[in-house]
Amino acid sequence: MRVDGFDSDDGNRDKCRKHGVTSDEIEALFRSTPRVAPDIRHSVAEQRFLAVGRTAAGRPMFVAFTLREADGRRLIRPISARYMHAAEVARYEAEEGA
């Protein structure tokens, strides 16, 4: 998936920050190789996706996002981001090793 940058504002930055996740961590996650899947359940008004991966510090993170077009550029717009819970980490690691 080709993307040209990120689309963030105070609203989505604050929503992610309340879970302890910074914009820098989100952007770094996407610069690595997160696993991305469609979020069919929440794709009503727009197509949404889920990304899971590890931060640069190795902490497992979950990001819900959509893609936006602006001035001919495709941008990732984070909707929500948080660190994964223990059960999610176990499932992610089991799938990662499979």
N, C-alpha and C positions, 0 to 999 in steps of 0.2 A: 504494500500500500504506500503510495507516494504522498508525502505531506511536506508542506513548505514552512511550517511553523505552528505557533500556538495562538489561540484566541482566548484571552483571559480578561476578566474585569473584576472589580471589587466583589461582586456577588459570588462568582464561583471560586475566587481565591479565598474568601472568608469561609465558604462552606467546606473547603478542603482543609483550611487551617484549623477549623474546630475539631478535626480528627487528627491534628498534629502533623499534617502533611504540607510541605511547602511547594510552591510552583516549581522551584528548581529541582526538587525530587521527582515531580511528575515528568518534567521535561527530560531528565536524565533517564528515567525508566523507559521512555519511548526511544531514546537514543541507543538503548541496548536492544535486546530481542524479546520483548514481552509476548506472551501468548494472547492473541486477540480473537474474540468470537462475537457474533452478533448478539445483541440483547433484545431478543424477540418480544419478551414480555413488556418491555418499556419503550418499544418503538412504535408509539401511537402517532404522535405529531411529527416526529422525525426519526430517522434511523439512528439507533444507538448501538454502542459496542461496549464490551468489557475487556479490559486488559489486565493481565496478572503477570507479575515478574518481581524482580528484586531491585531494591535501590542500590546505589553505588556502595553503600555500607553493608549490603547483603540482606537487608530487612525485606521480607515479602510484603508486597503492596498490591492493592486492588484499585483500579481506576475505571469509572464509568465515564464514557465520553461520546461525543458526536463529532461529525466532520462538518465544517462550514466552508463555504466558498466566499472569498473576498478579493476583489481586484485580480481575478484569475488565479488566485492562490488557494490551495487546499490547506485548511488549518484544523488542528485538533483542538476542540473545545472541551476541557474537562468539566464534567458535571459534578462528580463527587470522587473523592479519593480517600482511602484509609488503609491502614496496615491490616493484614489478614489476621484473623483469629486462629487459635491453635489448630482447630479441626480443619480449617481451610488450608493452613500451611501443610498439614499432614497429607491432605488430598493432593495439593499442588506438587509436593515432593514425590509422592507416589507416581503421579502422572509424568513428572519430569524424568524420572528414572526408567519409565516404561519404554 
